[in-house]
Amino acid sequence: MTLPIINTPEYRLNVPSTDEEITYRPFLVKEEKLLLIAQETGTEDATYRAIKTIIENCCKGKIELDKLPLFDMEYIFLNIRAKSVGEIAKLKVTCPDDKKTQVDIEVDLTKVNVEMDETHDARIQLSEEPNIGILMMYPSIDTIGHATQSKGNKKDADRLFEMIANSLYQIWQGEETFDAMDYTMKDKMTFLESLSHQQFEKVQKFFETMPSLKHEVEITNPKTGVKSTITLSGMNDFF
């Protein structure tokens, strides 16, 4: 006689970037174990790989995780976690008025959404004369993972440039278009290094304003009585 298998409920969710509906279940002990092992490892790469595996296990249907923007994956995982261990997350935040006092807050994870800055644009005009620009694609969990894997032997600036290079989709000059995937990392790095300071700032703005998990909470500093509104942004702020 075999032991009984407990059925798990299923939920529906719309992927922010595509509005496509997916079905998912809460993660089980076998998947939670992956997170615990990743936490013990203490590296971002281990955490990202655990999250990727959990999404693959818990979601039904074909999801191209290698191409899915990081903010989509964070949103999906946040909702999986909410249905797995509880919708209310207990967090500690630092009061911005004195930058040292910490207070406990509770956040309803089901109310956390992906938000986009109104100034965000994936098309970046680098120069008018000559007409040169780039079209960016959002970094995926693999893009971030490759950067963290090289943490031991590369400087922060090198990893930043590598992530940007991996996020290049197209480059245009006049009427001519170049698909970045057809070029080597060395070619793309040479292109990035040829940019002026002002041009590179435009590229950085793409990453600074791209969609991310965001949620505002109001807190009161128990020592000073000062009320503040803080913005939680990115998956790490919710754990």
Phi, psi and omega in degrees: 000129181273153178289149181290149175252126182279126178286144179249145179289161177239148182229161179245150185207142176261127179290125186306315187285335184242345185064015178284137181274134175234162177246137181217162176237162174296153176283152183260180181300323181296327178278324178298328178298325178298319179294318180297319178295320179296320179295322178293324178296321174079017180245150178296322181299317179297321179295314180297320180294323178294317179297317180299315180296319181297317179296318178301319183286324191266344183257140177266152179089170183274117176239122180278084186297329181293336182254345184293129178305148183302321182293330174295315181295320178296319180294315179298314182295321180300320180288323175298315180297320181300320180279348183266313186239000177129140183283340180260120178258131178264119186233165172243133177231156180264132180293128184288342184286324177245353175059024178217327182286129179256142179231153178272137177226162174238133182237129175280108185296337180287347180260003178275127183236166173272124181240149181239137175292137182296337182272000185290139178207129180280343176267121184241115177274111183277323177204149179274318180230104359286161181284098181231135178201176180224151173248123184264156169240153184289139177296141178260178179294330177290322178300314179292321181298319179297323180292320181286332179297329183268014185300326186288331186239010177229149178282162181303318181297320179295318180292324177298313180296323179295319179295318179296316180300321179287346180262359176287131179253307178219152173233133178238149175221108186064236180267357184266137182239137180241123176280119185300329182294343180275000185240155183284165176300322179299317179299315183290324177294320178298320177298312181297320182290345179274353182286151174281170180301315181295321179293320180292328177297325177296321178293317179298324180298327177304315181285325181291331185251000184292159183307144178204161174295128180218146178201131180262139176227146177259133181228161176233128178288117183294340181271325184251343182078004182282132177266138181220155172248123179244152180249120173275131185218131181086152186302323184298333180289345185256013179228000000 
